[in-house]
């Protein structure tokens, strides 16, 4: 099957099942498939969940998708794990967040967005104020990336899950996060495995846990 046929089939299945969930995980559609998909968003205006894990869409693919977000304004879940979108892909997505204001779950695991990508996302948090889950595992955002996220926590006060596994944020990154916990008081899950936070980082977290009283894990 061609990329267009794969995407068309997924869209047809989505429509048959109410038009709210589109699943193209591990379909290898690439940036051309992402472009074709985006150009057909107008046919699934009630889409709530878009799953595109492992498709290597790259930054251009992210650009094509984001430029057509206005056709899927009800989107709640955007899952783009392992797509190599990079920092520019994160930039393109974030610049069009205002078209998907109801977004609740953003998952960008393993996309090499780096600290600049984290910065672009954070600077547009105000457009997705209903966000509840943010997963940026394996993106090497570093301490500065954590700082950018933390400085914009006030725009996502409903955040319940924050996962930053293996991002090399270090103790300084943890310090920035902890100092802004008061802006995300509903946080229930915090995952910072593999970030080399050390004893000082653990201390910073502990000193600010009172601001996230609902934390469970």
C-alpha positions in Angstrom: 0.0 0.0 0.0 1.1 3.5 -0.7 1.4 6.1 2.0 -1.7 7.8 0.7 -3.6 4.5 0.8 -2.5 3.8 4.4 -3.6 7.3 5.5 -6.9 7.1 3.6 -7.7 3.8 5.1 -7.0 5.1 8.6 -9.3 8.1 8.0 -12.1 5.9 6.7 -11.8 3.7 9.8 -11.9 6.8 12.0 -15.0 8.1 10.3 -16.7 4.8 10.5 -16.2 4.8 14.2 -17.5 8.3 14.9 -14.5 10.4 13.7 -13.0 11.0 17.1 -9.9 8.7 17.2 -7.3 8.3 14.4 -4.7 5.7 14.9 -1.6 5.6 12.6 0.9 4.3 15.1 4.0 2.7 13.5 2.7 3.2 10.0 5.9 4.7 8.5 4.0 7.5 6.7 6.8 9.9 6.9 6.5 13.6 6.1 4.6 13.0 2.9 2.0 11.0 4.7 1.7 13.7 7.4 1.1 16.2 4.6 -1.6 14.1 3.0 -3.2 13.5 6.4 -3.2 17.1 7.3 -4.8 18.1 4.0 -7.7 15.8 4.9 -8.3 17.0 8.5 -11.3 18.9 7.2 -13.1 15.5 6.8 -12.7 14.7 10.5 -13.5 18.0 12.3 -14.6 16.2 15.5 -11.3 14.4 16.0 -10.3 14.1 19.7 -7.3 11.8 19.6 -4.5 11.7 17.1 -2.0 8.8 17.5 1.1 9.0 15.2 3.8 7.2 17.1 6.9 6.1 15.2 6.2 7.6 11.8 9.4 9.6 11.3 7.4 12.6 10.1 10.2 15.0 10.9 10.0 18.7 11.4 8.3 19.2 8.0 5.7 16.7 8.9 5.0 18.5 12.1 4.7 21.7 10.1 2.1 20.2 7.7 0.0 18.9 10.6 0.1 22.1 12.6 -0.8 24.3 9.7 -4.1 22.4 9.5 -4.9 22.2 13.2 -7.7 24.7 12.6 -9.7 21.9 11.0 -9.6 19.8 14.2 -10.3 22.3 16.9 -11.7 19.7 19.3 -8.4 17.8 19.6 -7.8 16.5 23.1 -4.8 14.1 22.7 -1.8 14.6 20.4 0.6 11.7 20.5 3.7 12.1 18.3 6.3 9.8 20.0 9.5 9.0 18.1 8.9 11.1 15.1 12.2 13.1 15.0 10.5 16.4 14.8 13.3 18.3 16.5 13.2 21.8 17.9 11.8 23.2 14.7 9.0 20.7 14.8 8.2 21.7 18.3 8.2 25.3 17.2 5.7 24.7 14.4 3.4 22.8 16.6 3.4 25.4 19.4 2.8 28.3 17.0 -0.5 26.7 16.1 -1.6 25.6 19.6 -4.2 28.4 19.5 -6.2 26.3 17.0 -6.4 23.3 19.4 -7.3 25.1 22.7 -8.9 22.0 24.3 -5.7 19.9 24.2 -5.4 17.9 27.3 -2.6 15.4 26.5 0.6 16.2 24.7 3.1 13.4 24.3 6.4 14.0 22.4 8.6 11.2 23.6 12.0 10.8 21.9 11.8 13.7 19.4 15.1 15.5 20.0 13.4 18.8 20.7 16.2 19.9 23.1 16.1 23.0 25.2 15.0 25.2 22.3 12.1 23.0 21.6 11.1 23.1 25.2 11.3 26.9 25.1 9.0 27.1 22.0 6.4 24.8 23.7 6.5 26.7 27.0 6.1 30.1 25.4 2.8 28.9 23.9 1.3 27.1 26.9 -1.2 30.0 27.4 -3.0 28.6 24.3 -3.5 25.1 25.7 -4.4 26.1 29.3 -6.5 22.9 29.7 -3.4 20.7 29.4 -3.4 17.8 31.9 -0.6 15.6 30.7 2.8 16.6 29.4 5.3 13.9 28.4 8.7 14.9 27.1 10.7 11.8 27.9 14.0 11.4 26.1 14.3 14.8 24.6 17.5 16.1 26.2 15.9 19.4 27.2 18.7 20.0 29.8 18.5 22.4 32.8 17.5 25.4 30.6 14.7 23.5 29.0 13.3 22.7 32.5 13.7 26.3 33.4 11.6 27.4 30.3 8.9 24.9 31.2 8.8 26.0 34.8 8.6 29.7 34.0 5.3 29.1 32.1 3.6 26.6 34.5 1.2 29.4 35.4 -0.4 29.0 32.0 -1.2 25.2 32.5 -2.6 25.2 36.1 -4.6 22.0 35.4 -1.5 19.9 34.8 -1.8 16.5 36.5 1.1 14.5 34.9 4.6 15.7 34.1 7.1 13.2 32.8 10.6 14.2 31.9 12.5 10.9 32.0 16.2 11.0 30.7 16.4 14.7 29.9 19.6 15.6 31.7 18.0 18.4 33.6 20.3 18.0 36.5 19.9 19.6 39.9 19.5 23.1 38.5 16.7 22.0 36.3 14.9 20.4 39.2 15.4 23.5 41.2 13.6 25.6 38.6 10.7 23.1 38.4 10.3 22.9 42.2 10.3 26.7 42.6 7.3 26.8 40.3 5.2 24.0 41.7 2.8 26.4 43.2 1.5 27.1 39.7 0.6 23.4 39.1 -1.1 22.5 42.4 -3.1 19.6 40.8 0.0 17.6 39.9 -0.5 13.9 40.7 2.4 12.2 38.8 5.9 13.5 38.5 8.5 11.3 36.7 12.1 12.5 36.7 14.0 9.2 36.4 17.5 9.4 34.8 18.1 13.2 35.2 21.1 13.1 37.6 19.4 15.4 40.1 21.6 14.3 43.0 21.0 15.0 46.6 20.6 18.7 46.1 17.9 18.1 43.5 16.1 15.8 45.8 16.3 18.5 48.5 14.8 21.1 46.2 11.9 18.9 45.4 11.2 18.0 49.0 11.2 21.7 50.0 8.4 22.5 47.6 6.2 19.3 47.8 3.7 21.3 50.0 2.7 23.1 46.8 1.6 19.8 45.1 -0.4 18.1 47.8 -2.1 15.7 45.4 1.1 14.1 44.3 0.8 10.3 44.2 3.8 9.1 42.3 
